Amino acid sequence: MTNDEELHHIEQVIDRFDTRYPDVPRESIEQVVHSAHRHFANGKVRDFVPLLVERAAREKIRGLVPS
Protein backbone atom coordinates (compact mmCIF):
# COMPACT_ATOMS: atom_id res chain seq x y z
CA MET A 1 0.00 0.00 0.00
CA THR A 2 1.37 3.40 -0.93
CA ASN A 3 1.36 6.33 1.46
CA ASP A 4 -1.31 8.05 -0.65
CA GLU A 5 -3.53 4.96 -0.52
CA GLU A 6 -3.10 4.72 3.23
CA LEU A 7 -4.03 8.38 3.71
CA HIS A 8 -7.06 7.89 1.49
CA HIS A 9 -8.19 4.97 3.66
CA ILE A 10 -7.69 7.06 6.81
CA GLU A 11 -9.90 9.79 5.33
CA GLN A 12 -12.54 7.15 4.59
CA VAL A 13 -12.40 6.06 8.25
CA ILE A 14 -13.02 9.67 9.28
CA ASP A 15 -15.95 9.94 6.87
CA ARG A 16 -17.51 6.70 8.17
CA PHE A 17 -17.22 7.82 11.79
CA ASP A 18 -18.61 11.24 10.90
CA THR A 19 -21.68 9.51 9.48
CA ARG A 20 -21.94 6.90 12.24
CA TYR A 21 -21.52 9.35 15.14
CA PRO A 22 -23.34 12.56 14.12
CA ASP A 23 -23.31 13.89 17.70
CA VAL A 24 -19.50 13.92 17.78
CA PRO A 25 -17.91 16.95 16.10
CA ARG A 26 -15.94 16.06 12.97
CA GLU A 27 -12.90 17.87 14.38
CA SER A 28 -12.92 15.51 17.38
CA ILE A 29 -13.20 12.50 15.11
CA GLU A 30 -10.30 13.76 13.00
CA GLN A 31 -8.14 14.27 16.09
CA VAL A 32 -8.84 10.79 17.42
CA VAL A 33 -8.24 9.08 14.07
CA HIS A 34 -5.04 11.01 13.35
CA SER A 35 -3.77 10.27 16.85
CA ALA A 36 -4.40 6.56 16.31
CA HIS A 37 -2.69 6.79 12.92
CA ARG A 38 0.40 8.37 14.49
CA HIS A 39 0.54 5.46 16.92
CA PHE A 40 1.22 3.14 13.97
CA ALA A 41 3.62 5.50 12.18
CA ASN A 42 6.68 3.30 12.67
CA GLY A 43 5.07 0.03 11.69
CA LYS A 44 6.83 -1.80 8.90
CA VAL A 45 3.81 -3.59 7.44
CA ARG A 46 1.42 -0.89 6.29
CA ASP A 47 -1.36 -2.99 4.73
CA PHE A 48 -3.38 -3.29 7.94
CA VAL A 49 -2.76 0.17 9.38
CA PRO A 50 -6.14 1.63 8.32
CA LEU A 51 -7.96 -1.31 9.93
CA LEU A 52 -5.93 -1.01 13.13
CA VAL A 53 -6.49 2.74 13.21
CA GLU A 54 -10.24 2.27 12.76
CA ARG A 55 -10.44 -0.24 15.61
CA ALA A 56 -8.37 1.89 17.99
CA ALA A 57 -10.25 5.09 17.14
CA ARG A 58 -13.69 3.49 17.38
CA GLU A 59 -13.28 2.80 21.09
CA LYS A 60 -12.21 6.37 21.82
CA ILE A 61 -14.97 7.90 19.71
CA ARG A 62 -17.62 5.77 21.41
CA GLY A 63 -16.47 7.39 24.65
CA LEU A 64 -17.20 10.81 23.14
CA VAL A 65 -20.82 9.97 22.28
CA PRO A 66 -23.21 11.76 24.64
CA SER A 67 -25.27 9.33 26.71
C-alpha distances in whole Angstrom, upper triangle without the diagonal:
4,7,8,6,7,10,11,10,12,15,15,16,19,20,20,22,24,26,26,28,30,32,30,29,26,26,27,24,22,23,22,19,18,20,18,15,17,18,14,14,15,13,11,9,7,6,9,10,10,13,14,15,17,19,20,21,22,25,26,26,28,31,31,32,36,38
4,5,5,6,9,10,11,12,14,15,17,19,20,21,23,25,26,27,29,30,33,30,29,26,25,26,24,21,22,22,19,17,20,18,15,16,18,15,13,15,14,12,11,8,9,12,12,12,15,16,16,18,21,21,22,24,26,27,27,29,31,31,33,36,39
4,5,5,6,9,10,11,12,14,15,17,18,20,21,23,25,26,27,28,30,28,26,23,22,23,21,18,19,19,16,14,17,16,12,13,16,13,11,13,13,12,12,9,10,13,11,11,15,16,15,17,20,20,20,22,25,24,25,28,29,29,31,34,37
4,5,5,6,9,10,11,12,14,15,17,18,20,21,23,24,26,27,29,27,25,22,21,23,20,17,19,20,16,15,18,17,14,15,18,16,14,16,16,16,15,12,12,14,13,12,16,17,16,17,20,21,20,22,25,25,25,28,29,29,30,34,36
4,5,5,6,9,10,11,13,14,15,17,19,20,21,22,24,26,28,26,25,21,22,23,20,18,20,20,16,15,18,17,14,16,18,15,15,17,16,16,14,10,10,12,11,10,13,15,14,15,18,19,19,21,24,24,23,26,28,28,29,33,35
4,5,5,6,9,10,11,13,14,15,17,18,20,21,22,24,26,24,23,20,20,20,17,15,17,16,13,12,15,13,10,12,14,12,11,14,13,13,12,8,8,9,8,7,10,12,11,12,15,16,16,18,21,21,21,23,25,25,27,30,33
4,5,5,6,9,10,11,12,14,15,17,19,20,21,22,24,22,20,17,17,18,15,12,14,15,11,10,13,13,9,12,14,13,12,15,15,16,15,11,12,12,10,8,12,13,11,13,16,16,15,17,20,20,19,22,24,24,25,29,31
4,5,5,6,9,10,11,12,14,15,17,18,20,21,24,21,20,17,17,19,16,13,16,16,13,12,16,15,12,15,17,16,15,18,18,18,17,13,13,13,12,9,13,15,13,13,17,18,16,18,21,21,20,23,25,24,25,28,31
4,5,5,6,9,10,10,12,14,15,16,18,20,22,20,20,16,17,18,15,13,16,15,11,12,15,13,11,14,16,14,15,17,16,17,15,12,11,10,9,6,9,11,10,10,13,15,14,15,18,19,18,20,23,22,23,27,29
4,5,5,6,9,10,11,12,14,15,16,18,20,18,17,14,14,15,11,9,12,11,8,8,11,10,8,11,13,12,13,16,15,17,16,12,12,11,9,6,9,10,8,8,12,12,11,13,16,16,15,18,20,19,21,24,27
4,5,5,6,9,10,10,12,14,15,16,19,16,15,12,12,14,11,9,12,12,9,9,13,13,11,14,16,16,16,19,19,21,19,16,15,15,13,9,12,14,11,11,14,15,13,14,18,17,15,18,21,19,20,24,26
4,5,5,6,9,10,11,12,14,15,18,16,16,13,15,15,12,11,14,14,11,12,15,14,13,16,18,17,18,21,20,22,20,16,15,14,13,9,11,14,11,10,13,15,13,13,17,17,15,18,20,19,20,23,26
4,5,5,6,9,10,10,12,14,16,14,15,12,13,13,9,9,12,11,8,10,13,11,11,14,16,15,17,20,19,21,19,16,15,13,11,8,9,11,8,6,10,11,9,10,13,14,12,14,17,16,17,20,23
4,5,5,6,9,10,10,12,14,12,11,8,10,10,6,6,10,9,7,9,12,12,11,14,16,16,17,21,21,23,22,18,18,16,14,11,12,13,10,9,12,13,10,10,14,13,11,14,16,15,15,19,21
4,6,5,6,9,10,11,14,12,12,9,11,12,9,9,13,13,11,13,16,15,15,18,20,20,21,24,24,26,24,20,20,18,17,13,14,16,13,11,15,16,13,13,16,16,13,15,18,16,16,19,22
4,5,5,6,8,10,13,12,13,11,14,14,10,11,14,13,11,14,17,15,16,19,20,20,22,25,24,26,24,20,19,17,16,12,13,15,13,10,12,14,12,10,14,15,12,13,17,16,15,18,20
4,5,5,6,8,10,9,10,8,11,10,7,9,12,11,9,13,15,14,15,18,19,19,21,24,24,26,24,21,20,18,17,13,13,14,12,9,11,12,9,8,11,11,8,10,13,12,11,15,17
4,6,5,6,9,7,8,6,9,10,7,9,12,12,11,14,16,16,17,20,21,22,23,27,26,29,27,24,23,21,19,16,16,18,15,12,15,16,12,11,14,14,10,12,14,12,12,15,17
4,6,6,9,10,11,9,13,13,11,13,16,15,14,17,19,19,19,23,24,24,26,29,28,31,29,26,24,22,21,17,17,19,17,14,16,18,14,13,16,16,12,13,16,14,13,15,18
4,6,9,9,12,11,14,13,11,14,16,15,14,17,19,18,19,23,23,24,26,29,28,30,28,25,24,22,21,17,16,18,16,13,14,16,13,10,13,14,10,10,14,13,11,13,15
4,6,6,8,9,12,11,9,12,14,13,13,17,18,17,19,22,22,24,26,29,28,31,29,27,26,23,22,19,18,19,17,14,15,15,12,10,12,12,8,8,11,9,7,10,12
4,5,7,8,12,11,10,13,15,15,15,18,20,20,21,24,25,26,28,31,31,34,32,29,29,26,24,21,21,22,20,17,18,19,15,14,16,15,11,11,14,11,9,11,13
4,6,9,12,11,11,14,15,15,16,19,20,20,22,25,25,27,29,32,32,35,34,31,31,28,26,23,23,23,21,18,19,19,16,14,15,14,10,11,12,9,7,7,10
4,6,8,7,7,10,11,11,13,15,16,17,19,21,22,24,25,29,29,32,31,28,28,26,23,20,21,21,18,16,17,16,13,12,13,11,8,9,10,7,6,8,12
4,5,5,7,9,10,11,13,14,16,17,19,20,22,24,25,28,29,32,31,28,28,26,24,21,22,22,18,17,19,18,14,14,16,13,10,12,13,9,10,11,15
4,5,5,6,9,10,10,12,14,15,16,18,20,21,22,26,26,29,28,25,25,24,21,18,19,20,16,15,17,17,13,14,16,14,11,13,15,12,12,14,18
4,5,5,6,9,10,10,12,14,15,16,18,20,21,24,25,28,28,25,26,24,21,19,20,20,16,16,18,17,13,15,17,14,11,15,15,12,14,16,19
4,5,5,6,9,10,11,12,14,15,17,19,20,24,24,28,27,24,25,23,20,18,19,18,15,14,16,14,11,12,13,10,8,12,11,9,11,13,17
4,5,5,6,8,10,11,12,14,16,17,18,22,22,25,25,22,22,20,17,15,16,15,12,11,13,12,8,9,11,9,7,10,11,9,11,14,17
4,6,5,6,8,10,10,12,14,16,16,20,21,24,23,20,21,19,16,14,16,15,12,11,14,13,10,12,14,12,10,14,15,13,15,18,21
4,6,5,6,9,10,10,12,15,15,19,20,23,23,20,22,20,17,15,17,16,12,13,15,13,9,12,14,11,10,14,14,12,15,18,21
4,6,5,6,9,10,11,13,15,18,18,22,22,19,20,18,15,13,14,13,9,10,11,9,6,9,10,7,7,11,11,10,13,16,19
4,5,5,6,9,10,11,13,16,16,19,19,16,17,15,11,10,11,10,7,7,10,8,5,8,11,9,9,12,14,13,15,19,21
4,5,5,6,9,10,10,14,15,18,18,15,17,15,12,11,13,12,8,10,13,11,9,12,14,12,12,16,16,16,18,21,24
4,5,5,6,9,10,13,14,18,18,16,18,16,13,12,14,12,9,11,13,10,8,12,13,11,12,15,15,15,18,21,24
4,5,5,7,9,12,12,16,16,14,15,13,10,10,11,8,5,8,9,6,6,10,11,10,11,14,15,15,18,21,23
4,5,5,6,10,10,13,13,11,13,11,8,8,10,8,6,9,11,9,9,12,14,13,14,17,18,18,21,24,27
4,5,5,8,10,13,14,12,15,14,10,11,14,11,9,12,14,11,11,15,16,15,16,19,20,20,23,26,28
4,6,8,9,13,14,12,15,13,10,12,13,10,8,12,12,10,11,14,15,14,16,19,19,20,22,26,28
4,6,5,9,10,9,11,10,7,9,11,8,8,12,12,10,12,15,16,16,18,20,21,22,25,28,30
4,6,9,10,9,12,12,9,11,14,12,11,14,16,14,15,18,19,19,20,23,24,24,27,30,33
4,6,9,9,13,13,10,14,16,13,13,17,18,16,18,21,22,21,23,26,26,27,30,33,35
4,6,7,10,10,8,12,13,11,12,16,16,15,17,20,21,21,23,25,26,27,30,33,35
4,6,9,10,10,13,15,13,15,18,19,18,20,23,24,24,26,28,30,31,33,37,38
4,6,7,8,11,12,12,13,16,17,17,19,21,23,24,25,27,29,30,32,36,37
4,6,5,8,10,10,11,14,15,16,17,19,21,22,23,25,27,28,29,33,35
4,6,8,9,10,11,13,14,16,17,19,21,22,23,25,27,28,29,33,35
4,6,5,6,9,10,11,12,14,16,18,19,20,22,24,25,26,30,31
4,5,5,6,8,10,10,12,14,16,17,18,20,22,23,24,28,30
4,5,5,6,9,10,10,12,15,16,16,18,20,21,22,26,28
4,5,5,6,9,10,11,13,15,15,17,19,20,21,25,26
4,5,5,6,8,10,11,13,14,16,18,19,21,24,26
4,5,5,6,8,10,11,12,14,16,17,18,22,24
4,6,5,6,9,10,10,12,14,15,16,20,22
4,6,5,7,9,10,11,13,15,16,20,21
4,6,6,7,9,11,12,14,15,19,20
4,5,5,6,9,10,11,13,16,18
4,5,5,6,9,10,11,15,16
4,6,5,7,9,10,14,15
4,5,5,7,9,13,14
4,5,5,7,10,13
4,5,5,9,10
4,6,8,9
4,6,9
4,6
4
